[in-house]
């Protein structure tokens, strides 16, 4: 919570403090509980029953301390240099759009309409930004850092060059609430769910009842294809061809039993 306490000491309006406190509380909670939880499994191999759901068997069972420190330092950098200023800009964009920035809950119909729009907008924004980062010019200068983890772990969801964090992760993520002028409650639920799913996609574990991480894990393994979140634009552009021809494609589903995927 040090980021929030640091921001509280700044001379800014109550509205901005209120907004930043709420958004960063969600961000840090998901980062700690979901990302940190999966990291505990990777480091301590507990609980052991989860290990049978590891996608890339035998990978990251002994993570070097150097890699862990690099990971934590990069998360701190992106959180302070990109996400915190981004949240301030986001506040003023929502205020300009006339969004309700109190904790007044939206109607159910409005919530689901906005949420559906967020998913479409993020899919479009992330797919094309991500694919651009795989061009030779941007890959070797920016995106290569994220691909240092060929077998990703949950916290690598925010392990990236700061430029990538801005153009590929943050902007597509925030565009939906700005376009729809969504209220604070809807935006916070979007942050919580979308960020949780992103960490799951990087976790390296295909657990029962959770979204399948096979699609994005395959992208880290092969360095190409599978550029989107849902896979809709990948199917349209044919950038999921290698994945669909692999054995991993058959496992890309939500599983409803405790049995290991075969």
N, C-alpha and C positions, 0 to 999 in steps of 0.2 A: 504493500500500500504506500510505499515511499513516494511513488510518482504522484499520487493524489495529494499527499501531504505537502510535497514540494509545490504543487500547483496552488494549493489553498493559501500559501503564504504570499502569492503574487498579488499585485494590485490590479485585479480584474473585477468585472461586475459579478453580482451574485448569480445572475442567469447563466453565465459561462461556467462558473464554479459548479453550480448545480448540475449542469449538463455533463461536464467533464467527469465529475465524481460518479455520476450514474453510469456513463459509458465505460469508464475505466474499471469500475467495480465489476461490471459484467465481463470485460476483457480479461482482467486479472483472475477472476474466479474460474473462468473456463480454462484459461492457460494453466492455472495451478492444479485444478481438479482433474480435468480431462487429459491435458498434455503431461502434467506432472505425474498423474496416475499411471499412464502408459510408460513413462520413463522409469518409474519404480520397478515395473515388471522387467524392463530391459536391463536394468542394473542389478537387481537383486533376484530376478527369476522367481518372484513370488507374486501371486499364488501360482504354483507350478502348472495347474490345469490349463492356464491361459496359453502356455507355451505351445500346446498342440495346435493352436489356431494361428501360429506364425506363418506368414505367407512365404517369405524367403527363408527356408529352414536353415538354421545355423548361423544366420547373419545377426550382427549386433549383440551377440551373447556376451561379448567382452568389449565394451566401449571404452576406448582410450580416454584418459583424463584430459589430454590435450584437446581432443575433439569435443568433449563436454564443455570445457571452458570456452572454446571458440563458439560453440552453440549458444551458451548463456550470454556471452559478451555481445554476440550479434543480435540476440533478442532484446537486450537492454538498449543497444544502439537504435534499432528500428522502433522500439517503443517510445524512446525519448525524442529522436530526431525526425521521425515520420508520423507515427500514430498520434502522438500528443498534439503536435501542430495541426495534423489533419483533423483531429476532433474539434479543434477551435474553429477551423475553416468550415467544417461541417455544421457546427452550431449556427454560424452566421448565414450559411446557405439556407438552412431550414427556417431560420427566423425571417429571412428575405422572402421565402416561399409562403410565409404565413402559417407555418406548422404550429400545432399545439404542443408546447414543450413542458407541459405539466404532466402529472401522472394520471390524468384522466383516461380511462380505458376507451378504446374505440368500439364501434359496433362490430359484431361478429362478421357481417357481410363485408364491411370496409376492411377489416383485418385480413381476411382471406383474399380479397381482391388485390390489395396492396402486396401481400406476401407473394401471390402468384406473379405479379409484375416484377417484383424484386428478383425472383428466380430466373425469369426470362432475360432481364437486363444484365444480371451477373453472368449468365451463360454466354451471352453475346460479347460483353466487354472482356471477360476473362479469356475466352477462346482466342479472339483476335490479338489481344495484347500478348498472351502467352505464346501464340504461334510466331508473332513478330520477334519475341525474345529468342526464339530458336533459329533465327537467321544468323548467318556466320558472324556478322558484325556485332550484333548484340549478345550473342551467346558467349563468345569468348571474353567480352568485356563486362557483362552483367550477369547473365543467367547461369553461367557455369558454376557460380558459388552455390546456388540452390541444389545443383546436381552433384555436388560433392558427396551427397548421401545417396548412393545407388540403391540402398535398402533403407528407406526413410523411417524415422521415428516420429512420434506425435508432435514434439516440439519443433521439428523442422518445418512445420506449417508456416512459421514466421522466421525461418532461417533463409535469408536472401540478401542480395545487394540492396541498399536503400532505394535505388532507382526502381528496381523491380518491385519492391514493397509498395511504392507509390503508384506506379502506372499499371501494374498487373493485378495487385491484390487489393489495395485500398480504394482506388477510384471506381472499379467495377462494383465493389462491395457497397459503396456509399451512394452510387448514382440512383438506385431505385428509390430510397426514401426521399431524395431531393426531387426527383421527377414527380412522385406522387404526393409530395408535401405531407408526408406521413407524420403522425404524432410521435411523441417520445416513447410511449409504451410499445407501439408497433415496431419502431426502429430497434428498441432494445431486445425485443423477442427475436427479430431478424438477426441481430448481432449474435445473440446467444446460440441460436440454432445453426446458423450458417458457419460460425466459427467452430462449433462442436463438430459438425460434419467435416470441415476442412481438416481438423486434427485427426479425426477417425480415418480419413483418406490417406493420411501420412503415417498412421500408427504402425503399420506393418502387421496388424492382427485382424483377421476376418472373423469377428465374434458373432455368435447367434443374436438375431433380432436387431442388429445394428446395420447401417448402410455398408454396402460392400466397398472395400478399399482396393479391390483387385485392379480396377481401371487405372487409377492414378499410380498405384504401386508399379504396375507394368511400365508406365511412362518413365519412372525413375530407373527401372531396370534396363530399358532399351534406349533411353535418351531421345526418343522420337515418338510421334503420334500421340493420340489420347490427350489433346490439348485442352479440352473443355472440362466442365464439371459433370454435366448430365450425359454427355456423349451424343447429344442430338446433332450438333454442328460437325462433330467428328464423322458421324455417319453420312451427313450431307456432303461433306468434302472428301470423304474416303480416307481420312487420316486415322481411322481406327482399324484399317485393313489387317495390319500385322497382329493386332490384338485379337481380332475376331478369328484369325487363323490359328491362334495358339490354344493350348489346353486351358489356359487361365480364363478364357472367355466363358467356358462352360461353368466356371465357379463364380462368375460375376452375378451374384444374386443375394438376396437376403436369405439367411438360413434360419430354420425354425426348430432345429434340434441341437442337442449337445454333442452330436457326433462330429468327428473331424471331417472336414470337406475331403471328398475323394475325387 
